[in-house]
Amino acid sequence: MTDILAHVFRTFMSQTDPRKEPDVPPPAACSTLLVGERSTSRSLLLLAAVTAASQMDMRVMFFTQTQIQSLPVSLQKCFPSLSPESLKKIKFSYPRTLEELLQQVAGLHESTNTSPTPPSLIIVDRLEGFLFAPAADSHSGFHPGERSCAAHLSALLCDTATFLTQVLQQRASSSAPCRVIASFQPERDTGKDGGGPSATDPILDVLDRYFMVRCTLDQDRSYEATAAGLQEMWHIYLSGTGIREDSCTKDCEDKPGVAQEWQLFIFPDGLMEFKLV
């Protein structure tokens, strides 16, 4: 089964793009870190969750600190006739602190004893909201620093995905393997000229060791984007060890570390479309 984000990009490709079915293989199924502006990252996470549930028959576990009252306009445009049954496959959980998130992720190991179908997609919205919490919020005593917390959480997410993959395979589920997608916005600007590994954000460096694919968002503020009548235009750079060599596009040969580049168009009415560069 293709990587979730790659499936999303292909599903909602621009109608004006002549390459309806790109001949570039998608990245291998693995853990993905979405790096960039918070609201756009959250829209992509929700789009991935709804696509996985409605089109790929996957159960999704979505962790976020912010209550989700309704789907964004962009998702309503992408899914004009979404069925309530599809939304029931997405379980939202609202941990307030890093400790609560760790407990709930670890609890997925135990839930397999009572749940007929464990989740095959784990999503964590805004890792920085958990990792940069004030130290006074911590009561566990294992908080020596943010980098250690980032490593601990990332390792637990990857270990849980591996465990759930084994459970899904034992139950002969077509939803295996289990994947992880998380979003993160660095505190400082990490450079936007190709989505390469950050040399300035120590937390991002730690996360890159655990997440096999990085998906970097870079907003295009040029005149061309404005003249095209777009509300927003974003460049999406895919990089990391989880991308096969045959997934690389020729246009990215001049961008070290970047294997694929996509563009995200957000129109004034909220519609989102993607284009392979």
C-alpha positions as YAML, in Angstrom:
chain: A
units: angstrom
residues:
- id: 1
  name: MET
  ca: [0.00, 0.00, 0.00]
- id: 2
  name: THR
  ca: [1.33, 3.43, -0.88]
- id: 3
  name: ASP
  ca: [2.48, 5.97, 1.67]
- id: 4
  name: ILE
  ca: [-0.49, 7.90, 3.06]
- id: 5
  name: LEU
  ca: [0.65, 11.40, 2.13]
- id: 6
  name: ALA
  ca: [1.67, 10.29, -1.36]
- id: 7
  name: HIS
  ca: [-1.80, 8.79, -1.76]
- id: 8
  name: VAL
  ca: [-3.33, 12.11, -0.64]
- id: 9
  name: PHE
  ca: [-1.24, 14.09, -3.11]
- id: 10
  name: ARG
  ca: [-2.25, 11.83, -5.98]
- id: 11
  name: THR
  ca: [-5.92, 11.74, -5.00]
- id: 12
  name: PHE
  ca: [-6.22, 15.52, -5.01]
- id: 13
  name: MET
  ca: [-3.95, 16.34, -7.92]
- id: 14
  name: SER
  ca: [-4.64, 19.51, -9.88]
- id: 15
  name: GLN
  ca: [-7.17, 19.05, -12.65]
- id: 16
  name: THR
  ca: [-4.91, 21.08, -14.95]
- id: 17
  name: ASP
  ca: [-1.91, 18.79, -14.38]
- id: 18
  name: PRO
  ca: [-1.49, 16.56, -17.47]
- id: 19
  name: ARG
  ca: [0.12, 13.86, -15.29]
- id: 20
  name: LYS
  ca: [-3.03, 12.43, -13.73]
- id: 21
  name: GLU
  ca: [-1.12, 9.35, -12.61]
- id: 22
  name: PRO
  ca: [2.56, 10.25, -12.09]
- id: 23
  name: ASP
  ca: [4.98, 7.49, -13.04]
- id: 24
  name: VAL
  ca: [7.13, 8.33, -10.01]
- id: 25
  name: PRO
  ca: [6.84, 5.59, -7.37]
- id: 26
  name: PRO
  ca: [5.65, 6.83, -3.96]
- id: 27
  name: PRO
  ca: [7.88, 6.70, -0.88]
- id: 28
  name: ALA
  ca: [7.87, 3.43, 1.02]
- id: 29
  name: ALA
  ca: [5.42, 3.08, 3.90]
- id: 30
  name: CYS
  ca: [7.09, 4.45, 7.01]
- id: 31
  name: SER
  ca: [7.03, 7.21, 9.62]
- id: 32
  name: THR
  ca: [6.69, 10.75, 8.29]
- id: 33
  name: LEU
  ca: [7.43, 14.10, 9.93]
- id: 34
  name: LEU
  ca: [5.51, 17.08, 8.55]
- id: 35
  name: VAL
  ca: [7.55, 20.25, 9.15]
- id: 36
  name: GLY
  ca: [6.08, 23.71, 8.64]
- id: 37
  name: GLU
  ca: [3.40, 26.23, 9.46]
- id: 38
  name: ARG
  ca: [0.85, 24.95, 11.97]
- id: 39
  name: SER
  ca: [-2.51, 25.60, 10.32]
- id: 40
  name: THR
  ca: [-1.45, 24.21, 6.94]
- id: 41
  name: SER
  ca: [0.19, 21.20, 8.60]
- id: 42
  name: ARG
  ca: [-2.98, 20.50, 10.57]
- id: 43
  name: SER
  ca: [-5.09, 20.71, 7.39]
- id: 44
  name: LEU
  ca: [-2.81, 18.15, 5.74]
- id: 45
  name: LEU
  ca: [-2.97, 15.88, 8.79]
- id: 46
  name: LEU
  ca: [-6.77, 16.00, 8.80]
- id: 47
  name: LEU
  ca: [-6.83, 15.45, 5.04]
- id: 48
  name: ALA
  ca: [-4.61, 12.38, 5.50]
- id: 49
  name: ALA
  ca: [-6.81, 11.07, 8.31]
- id: 50
  name: VAL
  ca: [-10.07, 11.45, 6.39]
- id: 51
  name: THR
  ca: [-8.54, 10.03, 3.19]
- id: 52
  name: ALA
  ca: [-7.20, 6.99, 5.04]
- id: 53
  name: ALA
  ca: [-10.54, 6.37, 6.76]
- id: 54
  name: SER
  ca: [-12.86, 7.02, 3.82]
- id: 55
  name: GLN
  ca: [-10.86, 5.70, 0.87]
- id: 56
  name: MET
  ca: [-8.44, 3.18, 2.36]
- id: 57
  name: ASP
  ca: [-10.69, 1.67, 5.08]
- id: 58
  name: MET
  ca: [-8.11, 2.39, 7.77]
- id: 59
  name: ARG
  ca: [-8.71, 3.13, 11.44]
- id: 60
  name: VAL
  ca: [-6.96, 6.30, 12.54]
- id: 61
  name: MET
  ca: [-5.78, 7.49, 15.96]
- id: 62
  name: PHE
  ca: [-5.44, 11.29, 15.98]
- id: 63
  name: PHE
  ca: [-3.69, 12.97, 18.94]
- id: 64
  name: THR
  ca: [-3.96, 16.75, 19.32]
- id: 65
  name: GLN
  ca: [-4.07, 19.33, 22.10]
- id: 66
  name: THR
  ca: [-6.68, 21.46, 20.28]
- id: 67
  name: GLN
  ca: [-10.33, 20.44, 20.22]
- id: 68
  name: ILE
  ca: [-11.68, 19.77, 16.72]
- id: 69
  name: GLN
  ca: [-15.29, 20.93, 16.57]
- id: 70
  name: SER
  ca: [-15.79, 20.56, 12.82]
- id: 71
  name: LEU
  ca: [-13.86, 19.80, 9.66]
- id: 72
  name: PRO
  ca: [-12.06, 22.77, 8.05]
- id: 73
  name: VAL
  ca: [-13.62, 24.29, 4.93]
- id: 74
  name: SER
  ca: [-10.76, 22.87, 2.87]
- id: 75
  name: LEU
  ca: [-11.72, 19.31, 3.85]
- id: 76
  name: GLN
  ca: [-15.38, 19.94, 3.20]
- id: 77
  name: LYS
  ca: [-14.41, 21.03, -0.31]
- id: 78
  name: CYS
  ca: [-12.30, 17.91, -0.84]
- id: 79
  name: PHE
  ca: [-14.99, 15.60, 0.59]
- id: 80
  name: PRO
  ca: [-18.37, 17.13, -0.34]
- id: 81
  name: SER
  ca: [-20.26, 13.89, 0.39]
- id: 82
  name: LEU
  ca: [-18.31, 12.38, 3.28]
- id: 83
  name: SER
  ca: [-20.28, 9.71, 5.13]
- id: 84
  name: PRO
  ca: [-20.57, 9.70, 8.94]
- id: 85
  name: GLU
  ca: [-19.43, 6.06, 8.92]
- id: 86
  name: SER
  ca: [-16.06, 7.12, 7.56]
- id: 87
  name: LEU
  ca: [-15.58, 9.67, 10.32]
- id: 88
  name: LYS
  ca: [-16.31, 7.00, 12.93]
- id: 89
  name: LYS
  ca: [-13.07, 5.28, 11.90]
- id: 90
  name: ILE
  ca: [-11.13, 8.29, 13.22]
- id: 91
  name: LYS
  ca: [-10.68, 8.49, 16.98]
- id: 92
  name: PHE
  ca: [-9.60, 11.88, 18.32]
- id: 93
  name: SER
  ca: [-7.76, 12.09, 21.62]
- id: 94
  name: TYR
  ca: [-6.79, 15.29, 23.44]
- id: 95
  name: PRO
  ca: [-3.80, 14.80, 25.76]
- id: 96
  name: ARG
  ca: [-2.81, 18.04, 27.46]
- id: 97
  name: THR
  ca: [0.79, 17.25, 28.37]
- id: 98
  name: LEU
  ca: [3.68, 15.13, 27.14]
- id: 99
  name: GLU
  ca: [3.08, 12.66, 29.96]
- id: 100
  name: GLU
  ca: [-0.56, 12.20, 28.96]
- id: 101
  name: LEU
  ca: [0.45, 11.69, 25.33]
- id: 102
  name: LEU
  ca: [3.05, 9.07, 26.29]
- id: 103
  name: GLN
  ca: [0.51, 7.23, 28.42]
- id: 104
  name: GLN
  ca: [-2.11, 7.23, 25.68]
- id: 105
  name: VAL
  ca: [0.31, 6.08, 22.97]
- id: 106
  name: ALA
  ca: [1.58, 3.30, 25.27]
- id: 107
  name: GLY
  ca: [-2.04, 2.39, 25.95]
- id: 108
  name: LEU
  ca: [-2.45, 1.42, 22.28]
- id: 109
  name: HIS
  ca: [-0.45, -1.72, 23.10]
- id: 110
  name: GLU
  ca: [-3.07, -2.76, 25.65]
- id: 111
  name: SER
  ca: [-6.09, -1.75, 23.57]
- id: 112
  name: THR
  ca: [-5.36, -4.53, 21.07]
- id: 113
  name: ASN
  ca: [-6.77, -7.00, 23.61]
- id: 114
  name: THR
  ca: [-10.19, -5.34, 23.53]
- id: 115
  name: SER
  ca: [-10.34, -3.66, 20.12]
- id: 116
  name: PRO
  ca: [-11.32, -5.84, 17.14]
- id: 117
  name: THR
  ca: [-9.28, -3.67, 14.78]
- id: 118
  name: PRO
  ca: [-6.32, -1.62, 16.03]
- id: 119
  name: PRO
  ca: [-5.41, 1.65, 14.27]
- id: 120
  name: SER
  ca: [-3.22, 1.42, 11.21]
- id: 121
  name: LEU
  ca: [-2.44, 5.15, 11.18]
- id: 122
  name: ILE
  ca: [-1.25, 7.16, 14.20]
- id: 123
  name: ILE
  ca: [-1.24, 10.95, 13.81]
- id: 124
  name: VAL
  ca: [0.20, 13.45, 16.27]
- id: 125
  name: ASP
  ca: [-0.60, 17.12, 15.69]
- id: 126
  name: ARG
  ca: [1.97, 19.73, 16.79]
- id: 127
  name: LEU
  ca: [4.75, 17.81, 18.53]
- id: 128
  name: GLU
  ca: [6.20, 21.13, 19.67]
- id: 129
  name: GLY
  ca: [3.12, 21.73, 21.82]
- id: 130
  name: PHE
  ca: [4.09, 18.69, 23.89]
- id: 131
  name: LEU
  ca: [7.88, 19.01, 23.77]
- id: 132
  name: PHE
  ca: [8.11, 22.72, 24.60]
- id: 133
  name: ALA
  ca: [5.72, 22.61, 27.56]
- id: 134
  name: PRO
  ca: [6.92, 24.33, 30.77]
- id: 135
  name: ALA
  ca: [8.99, 22.08, 32.97]
- id: 136
  name: ALA
  ca: [6.56, 22.70, 35.84]
- id: 137
  name: ASP
  ca: [3.99, 20.63, 33.95]
- id: 138
  name: SER
  ca: [6.16, 17.56, 34.34]
- id: 139
  name: HIS
  ca: [5.73, 15.22, 37.28]
- id: 140
  name: SER
  ca: [7.37, 12.07, 35.94]
- id: 141
  name: GLY
  ca: [10.96, 13.00, 36.69]
- id: 142
  name: PHE
  ca: [12.35, 11.80, 33.35]
- id: 143
  name: HIS
  ca: [12.47, 15.31, 31.83]
- id: 144
  name: PRO
  ca: [16.22, 15.96, 31.61]
- id: 145
  name: GLY
  ca: [15.66, 18.07, 28.49]
- id: 146
  name: GLU
  ca: [13.62, 18.63, 25.38]
- id: 147
  name: ARG
  ca: [15.93, 16.53, 23.20]
- id: 148
  name: SER
  ca: [15.56, 13.53, 25.50]
- id: 149
  name: CYS
  ca: [11.78, 14.01, 25.49]
- id: 150
  name: ALA
  ca: [11.75, 14.18, 21.69]
- id: 151
  name: ALA
  ca: [13.76, 10.96, 21.46]
- id: 152
  name: HIS
  ca: [11.59, 9.19, 24.04]
- id: 153
  name: LEU
  ca: [8.33, 10.14, 22.31]
- id: 154
  name: SER
  ca: [9.63, 9.34, 18.82]
- id: 155
  name: ALA
  ca: [10.94, 5.95, 19.92]
- id: 156
  name: LEU
  ca: [7.61, 5.11, 21.56]
- id: 157
  name: LEU
  ca: [5.65, 6.10, 18.44]
- id: 158
  name: CYS
  ca: [7.86, 3.96, 16.20]
- id: 159
  name: ASP
  ca: [7.79, 1.03, 18.63]
- id: 160
  name: THR
  ca: [3.99, 1.24, 18.86]
- id: 161
  name: ALA
  ca: [3.65, 1.30, 15.07]
- id: 162
  name: THR
  ca: [5.88, -1.80, 14.84]
- id: 163
  name: PHE
  ca: [3.82, -3.58, 17.49]
- id: 164
  name: LEU
  ca: [0.49, -2.71, 15.83]
- id: 165
  name: THR
  ca: [1.87, -3.81, 12.46]
- id: 166
  name: GLN
  ca: [2.55, -7.26, 13.94]
- id: 167
  name: VAL
  ca: [-0.98, -7.39, 15.37]
- id: 168
  name: LEU
  ca: [-2.53, -6.36, 12.05]
- id: 169
  name: GLN
  ca: [-0.48, -8.97, 10.18]
- id: 170
  name: GLN
  ca: [-1.45, -11.69, 12.66]
- id: 171
  name: ARG
  ca: [-5.09, -10.82, 12.05]
- id: 172
  name: ALA
  ca: [-4.50, -10.86, 8.28]
- id: 173
  name: SER
  ca: [-5.62, -7.25, 8.03]
- id: 174
  name: SER
  ca: [-5.25, -5.49, 4.69]
- id: 175
  name: SER
  ca: [-4.54, -2.28, 6.63]
- id: 176
  name: ALA
  ca: [-1.04, -3.38, 7.68]
- id: 177
  name: PRO
  ca: [1.47, -1.91, 8.21]
- id: 178
  name: CYS
  ca: [0.74, 0.74, 10.81]
- id: 179
  name: ARG
  ca: [2.16, 4.17, 9.96]
- id: 180
  name: VAL
  ca: [2.97, 7.30, 11.95]
- id: 181
  name: ILE
  ca: [2.58, 10.90, 10.77]
- id: 182
  name: ALA
  ca: [3.44, 13.80, 13.07]
- id: 183
  name: SER
  ca: [3.73, 17.53, 12.56]
- id: 184
  name: PHE
  ca: [6.34, 19.86, 14.00]
- id: 185
  name: GLN
  ca: [7.03, 23.58, 13.67]
- id: 186
  name: PRO
  ca: [10.57, 24.54, 14.71]
- id: 187
  name: GLU
  ca: [10.98, 27.51, 17.02]
- id: 188
  name: ARG
  ca: [13.40, 29.12, 14.57]
- id: 189
  name: ASP
  ca: [13.43, 29.40, 10.80]
- id: 190
  name: THR
  ca: [15.19, 26.26, 9.58]
- id: 191
  name: GLY
  ca: [15.91, 27.44, 6.05]
- id: 192
  name: LYS
  ca: [13.56, 27.11, 3.10]
- id: 193
  name: ASP
  ca: [15.82, 26.51, 0.15]
- id: 194
  name: GLY
  ca: [15.26, 22.83, -0.36]
- id: 195
  name: GLY
  ca: [13.97, 21.28, 2.80]
- id: 196
  name: GLY
  ca: [17.35, 19.85, 3.76]
- id: 197
  name: PRO
  ca: [18.16, 18.73, 7.31]
- id: 198
  name: SER
  ca: [18.22, 21.54, 9.82]
- id: 199
  name: ALA
  ca: [21.55, 22.64, 11.25]
- id: 200
  name: THR
  ca: [19.97, 25.06, 13.72]
- id: 201
  name: ASP
  ca: [17.15, 23.22, 15.49]
- id: 202
  name: PRO
  ca: [18.38, 20.46, 17.85]
- id: 203
  name: ILE
  ca: [14.87, 19.04, 18.37]
- id: 204
  name: LEU
  ca: [14.38, 18.63, 14.63]
- id: 205
  name: ASP
  ca: [17.73, 16.89, 14.39]
- id: 206
  name: VAL
  ca: [16.54, 14.35, 16.97]
- id: 207
  name: LEU
  ca: [13.19, 13.81, 15.25]
- id: 208
  name: ASP
  ca: [14.92, 13.21, 11.91]
- id: 209
  name: ARG
  ca: [16.71, 10.21, 13.43]
- id: 210
  name: TYR
  ca: [13.40, 8.44, 14.04]
- id: 211
  name: PHE
  ca: [11.12, 9.62, 11.23]
- id: 212
  name: MET
  ca: [12.22, 8.10, 7.94]
- id: 213
  name: VAL
  ca: [10.63, 10.74, 5.71]
- id: 214
  name: ARG
  ca: [10.53, 14.48, 6.23]
- id: 215
  name: CYS
  ca: [7.81, 16.48, 4.46]
- id: 216
  name: THR
  ca: [8.81, 20.16, 4.57]
- id: 217
  name: LEU
  ca: [6.34, 22.96, 3.80]
- id: 218
  name: ASP
  ca: [7.65, 26.21, 2.34]
- id: 219
  name: GLN
  ca: [5.18, 28.98, 1.45]
- id: 220
  name: ASP
  ca: [5.61, 30.66, -1.95]
- id: 221
  name: ARG
  ca: [5.03, 34.39, -1.52]
- id: 222
  name: SER
  ca: [6.05, 35.34, -5.06]
- id: 223
  name: TYR
  ca: [4.06, 37.51, -7.41]
- id: 224
  name: GLU
  ca: [3.30, 34.50, -9.62]
- id: 225
  name: ALA
  ca: [1.43, 32.78, -6.79]
- id: 226
  name: THR
  ca: [-0.64, 35.91, -6.12]
- id: 227
  name: ALA
  ca: [-1.29, 36.55, -9.79]
- id: 228
  name: ALA
  ca: [-2.62, 33.00, -10.20]
- id: 229
  name: GLY
  ca: [-5.56, 33.89, -7.96]
- id: 230
  name: LEU
  ca: [-4.45, 31.58, -5.16]
- id: 231
  name: GLN
  ca: [-5.02, 32.26, -1.50]
- id: 232
  name: GLU
  ca: [-1.83, 30.35, -0.68]
- id: 233
  name: MET
  ca: [0.78, 28.32, -2.55]
- id: 234
  name: TRP
  ca: [3.20, 25.95, -0.84]
- id: 235
  name: HIS
  ca: [6.21, 23.93, -1.95]
- id: 236
  name: ILE
  ca: [6.33, 20.45, -0.38]
- id: 237
  name: TYR
  ca: [9.74, 18.80, -0.23]
- id: 238
  name: LEU
  ca: [10.03, 15.07, 0.54]
- id: 239
  name: SER
  ca: [13.37, 13.86, 1.85]
- id: 240
  name: GLY
  ca: [14.85, 11.23, 4.13]
- id: 241
  name: THR
  ca: [16.06, 7.65, 4.31]
- id: 242
  name: GLY
  ca: [12.57, 6.21, 3.75]
- id: 243
  name: ILE
  ca: [12.42, 7.33, 0.12]
- id: 244
  name: ARG
  ca: [13.59, 4.87, -2.50]
- id: 245
  name: GLU
  ca: [15.99, 5.99, -5.23]
- id: 246
  name: ASP
  ca: [13.39, 5.30, -7.91]
- id: 247
  name: SER
  ca: [11.05, 7.75, -6.15]
- id: 248
  name: CYS
  ca: [13.33, 10.70, -6.85]
- id: 249
  name: THR
  ca: [12.36, 13.20, -9.54]
- id: 250
  name: LYS
  ca: [14.83, 14.77, -11.94]
- id: 251
  name: ASP
  ca: [13.76, 18.29, -10.98]
- id: 252
  name: CYS
  ca: [15.14, 17.69, -7.47]
- id: 253
  name: GLU
  ca: [18.65, 16.77, -8.59]
- id: 254
  name: ASP
  ca: [19.79, 20.34, -7.85]
- id: 255
  name: LYS
  ca: [18.34, 20.23, -4.31]
- id: 256
  name: PRO
  ca: [20.61, 18.10, -2.08]
- id: 257
  name: GLY
  ca: [18.70, 15.69, 0.11]
- id: 258
  name: VAL
  ca: [15.35, 16.30, -1.60]
- id: 259
  name: ALA
  ca: [13.85, 13.35, -3.46]
- id: 260
  name: GLN
  ca: [10.47, 14.72, -4.52]
- id: 261
  name: GLU
  ca: [8.85, 18.12, -4.76]
- id: 262
  name: TRP
  ca: [5.14, 18.83, -4.88]
- id: 263
  name: GLN
  ca: [3.15, 22.04, -4.91]
- id: 264
  name: LEU
  ca: [0.05, 22.72, -2.83]
- id: 265
  name: PHE
  ca: [-2.50, 25.21, -4.15]
- id: 266
  name: ILE
  ca: [-5.07, 26.62, -1.73]
- id: 267
  name: PHE
  ca: [-7.83, 28.53, -3.49]
- id: 268
  name: PRO
  ca: [-9.94, 31.35, -1.99]
- id: 269
  name: ASP
  ca: [-12.89, 28.97, -1.53]
- id: 270
  name: GLY
  ca: [-10.68, 26.62, 0.54]
- id: 271
  name: LEU
  ca: [-10.16, 23.93, -2.13]
- id: 272
  name: MET
  ca: [-6.74, 22.23, -2.00]
- id: 273
  name: GLU
  ca: [-4.96, 20.74, -5.00]
- id: 274
  name: PHE
  ca: [-1.51, 19.20, -5.46]
- id: 275
  name: LYS
  ca: [0.92, 19.11, -8.36]
- id: 276
  name: LEU
  ca: [4.07, 17.05, -8.83]
- id: 277
  name: VAL
  ca: [7.00, 19.26, -9.84]
...
